């Protein structure tokens, strides 16, 4: 396959070096649920890129016939992760032929707790894709990484193959992934910065993640996506999601926070309704999830504060609100919501600016 924004290296010099990127997680506002082909979405999605919740990945490389790879997580060799990384390398090997000629040592860690319900595959795979792009550039011209538009687009493309939502983490702010009849920039293959107008208030948005359940999910997201094949409401869902992208575009331009919250909350509940209507059906919300949602509704009605929720494919609640209301919402969390979290735990985050290059060189 030829990519207009990426040309595989045909030759390279044996050399050693390291590249290091941090890449954030993201939270979808309009969700994608269901895949086609090689990690392509059944409908378009739009997300907020986060700031504090990110993966820090350093990849050291040195010549070695036949290639090789080790994964170190938080300073410890983690062989359980290595088959997943190797499967990713196998899928993209045609674009990075040098992988069979270098030993890679992948040193990675997250700023958020393991199993905290934050999309570590999005931050982890986007960080890894950015590092591979950086190594590719070093091997090709021996220069420090210069991440231009083509560099980031290619990184998004490869991140998608590792984890669909990872393609959105390559950019900051509001990011779209998927084709849409009214958004020409949208692509099935990579994420793009939201091309429409955005009211300044959305650049100030906070995301407090309430850790209702920090354990392993009963059903993985990959399995959940697969259950959309033959789902009785699949076609209606995909059509409705595309309509919501259109509505979200108008909302983002206008700054209508009530309309924004209503759309985002409806999306979250529809995602979980799809899970409950799958065959076999499953339920990822917990009693604490429902209790938090009901308290958010009551608080908003009584105080007229634009605080809304969204959910990922899990039990934890993402609380979304403008920075101007942070003090009020923080008191609400401590007084009313934290009691429904495991050990009263929550993580404060906000809309971020995207990945950061920390190291590159031979």
N, C-alpha and C positions, 0 to 999 in steps of 0.2 A: 504493500500500500504506500502510495506517495502522499506526503503531507506538504502543503505549500509553505508551511512555516518551519519545517524541520527537514534537514538532510542528514542521513546517517553517515558517520565517518567511514571512509574506506581504508584509511591507514592512520597510524598513530605511533608515537615514540614510547618505548617502555619508560615509565617514570612513576614516581611516588608522590603523594600529596594528600590533601584533605580539604573537604568542603563541609561547611556547617550552616544550616538554616533552622530558624524557628518558623513554624507555621501554625495558625490558630484553628480551632474548631469553628463550626458555624451552626446556626439554628434556623431551620427552614420556616418561613412564614406561610407560603403556599408549598405544600409537600409534594414530593414524588413518591408514589407507592406502586410499584410494578415496573419490571424491566423488560427490555427487548434486546435481542442481539448480544453484543459484547458490552455489557454495562451501559446501555442506553436507556433513557427514561421513557416510560409510557406517557408521561405528560411533563410539561415544563414546571420548574420550581423556582422560587425566589427565597433567598436567605439573608440574614444578618451575619456577617463575619464577626466573630468574637475577638476579644483582646487578650485577656489574662489567661484564658484556658487554651493552652497551646502545647505543641510537641517540639522539643529541642533535639535535633538529630545531626550528628557529626558522622561523616563517612570518610574513613581512611582507605586509600587504595594503593596497591603496589603490584608490580608485575608477577604473574603466576600462571604457568601453562595449565590450561583447563579451567581456570577461574576458581572461584570459591567465595564463601560468604559466612560470616558469623554475625549474630545479633546479640548485643549487650543492652539490657534494660536496667536502668538505674544502677549501673556499675556491675551487674551480674550477667554472666552468659545465660541467655534464654533460648534454649534450643526448641522450645515449644512454638516460638514465633517463626522460626526459620523456614518451615515448609510453606507457610503463607507467603513469605517474602520470596522464596524461590519460585513459587507458582506465579507470582507477579513478574519476576524476571523472565520466566519462560514465555509469558504472553507478550512481553515487549522486547524480547531479545533480538528480533529482526531489526529494530531501530537502534539498538545498542550492541553491535557485534563484539565490541571490546569487552563485554561482560565475561566472555569465555577466556579472557587473557589476563584478568586481574583478580586479585584477592581483595574483597571488600570487608572491612570491619565497621559495622553499623552500631554506633553508640547512641542510644536514644532514651528519652524520658519525658514524662508529661508534667506540667505544672499543676495538674488536677489529680485527685486520687483515682487509682484504678477502680473500675466498676462503679464510678460515680454517675453513670448515666449520661455522660457527655461524649459526643461522637469522637472517640480517639482514633477511629479508622480514618475519619476525614482529615484530622490534623496530622496523623502519622503518615498516611500515604501521600499527602501533599508535600510534607517535608521531605520524604524520601524521593519523590519525583523531582523536586527542586534540586536536591543534591546530585541526582543522576545527571540532570541537565548541566549542573556546574562542573562535574567531572568531565562530561562530554566536551564542554567548551575548553577546559584546560588541556585535555588530550589533543584537541583539534588545533589549538593555536598557542598553547602555553601561556596564555594571558589570564589575568584575574577575571573572574566572572563578571560579565556586563549584562545584567538581566533586562533586555529590551522587550518590546511588545511580543516579538516572535518567541523569545525565550519563555515568557510567562504563558503564552498560549500553548506552547508545546508541553510545558510542565502541567498545565491543566488537563490537557489531552491524556497524558500518561497517568496522572493521578486518578483520573476517572476509571481507568482500567483496573487500578488497584482497589478503589472504593468509589462508587458513584458520586457521593456527596463531597468527596475530597476535591473534585474539580472546582467546587465553589470556594474552597479555602485558599486558593492561590491568589485571590484578590480581596481587597478590603471593602468595607461598607456593605452595600446591597448588591448581591450577585445573582444572576439568572443562569439557569442551565436548562436547555431543552429548546426544541423548535416551537415556534408560536406564529400563527398566521398574521398577527398584528405587531410582532416585534422582529424586525428583519435581522437584527444582530444575533438572535438566539440560535444556538446550535445544539444538536444532539451529542456532539463530540467533546465539548469543552464549555467551561463557564465563561461568562462575560460580565463585566461591570454593568449594572442596570443602566440601560441607555436613556431612560426617560428623565424628566425633571423630578427632583426630590426636595421637598421642603426641608429647611435646615433643622427642624425639630427632630427629624429621624436620625440625624447624625449624632444626636445627644442621647440616644436610647440606651437604657441600662437593661441588663439581663441578670436577674438574681435567680440562681438555680437552686431550687429547694430539693434536698436529697431525701426523698421519701423512702426510697429503697436503693441501697447501694450494692446489692448482690447481683448474681448472674440472672439475666432474663430467662424466663421459661421458654421463650421462642425467640430465636435470633432474627435480626432484621432481614438477613438473606432468605431465611425460610418464609418470613412474612411477605416479602416481595414475590416469592415464587407462588404463593397462594392466590395472587391476583390473576394467575392463569386459570381461566374458567370460573372466576368469581362472578356470582350472579349480578353484581352491581358494577363490574369493572368498566364497561363502556360508558355508563352514566357518570362514573367518577372521573374518568379521564376527560370527558367533555366539560364537566363542571369545573375541574381544576383549570382548564384553559380559560374559561370565562372569568374565573377569579383572578387570573393574571391580568386580564384586561381591567377589571375593577380596581385591582391593587394599583395599577399604573396611575389611574385618576386620583386615587386616594393619596399616594405618595406625593403627587404634584400639588395637591390642595392642602395637605397638612391636616386633614380631618381625622382627629385621633379617635373619635367614637366609631367612625366607619372602619378605621384601621383595626381597632380592637375587635369589633364584631366579626370582621372577616377572618382574622387570625384565630380567634377562639373557635369559630365554626370549623375552620380547617383542622384544628387539633382534634376536635370531637369527631369529625368525619373520619379522620385517620383511624381512630380507635373503634369507631363503628364498623369500619371495613374489617378490622381484625375480628370483631365479635360476629361478623356475618360470613367469615371465611369457612371453608370446609376442608379440614377441621377448624373449628372456631377456637379462639384463644382470647384471653383477657390479661392485659399488662398493667392496667391501672390497679392501684391498691386503695383500701379504705381511706388512707391519708391523702391520696390524690383527690378523691371526691370531696373530702372535707375541706381541703384547701380551695378547690374551685368554688364551692358554695360560699366560703368566707370572702373570697375575692369579689364575688357578685354582690354580697351584702355590703361590703366595705365601699365598693364603687357607688352603689346606690345611695348610701348614707352620706358619703363625703365628696362625691362628684370629682374624684381623682382619677385620671385616665391610666389606671393600672389594669393590665390584661394578662392573660396567660396563654402559653402555647405548650404543647407536649411533643416530645419526640416519641420514638417507638419504645416507650418504657413508662415507668411509674412517676418519674420525677417531673416537677413543674418548673417551667421557665417563666418567670415573672417579668413582664416587659413594661417599661414606663419611661417617660422623659426625665432627664437628669434634674430638671427643676423641681421635681417632686420626690427626690431621693430621700430626704430626711423624713418626710411623712411616711413613705413606703417602708423605710427601714424600721421605724417604730411599729408599724403594722406587722411586719415580719416577726420581729422579736416578741411582740405581745400576743399575736394570734396564730401565726403560721408555723413558726419553728417547732412548736410542740408536736407537729405531725411529721417531722423529719427524724430520721435516725440520728440519735444523739444530738438533736436540735441543729443539725449541720446544714449549712447552705454556703454557696459560693457567689460572691459578688463579681459581676463582669459587665462589659459594655461593648458597644459596637467598636470594632477595631479597624486598623488600617491595612492589615494583611501581613504576609510573611516578611521576615527580616533576615538578610544575609549577615552572618556573624564571622565567617572565616572562609578563605579560599586561597590556595597557593600550593606550590610544588615543594 
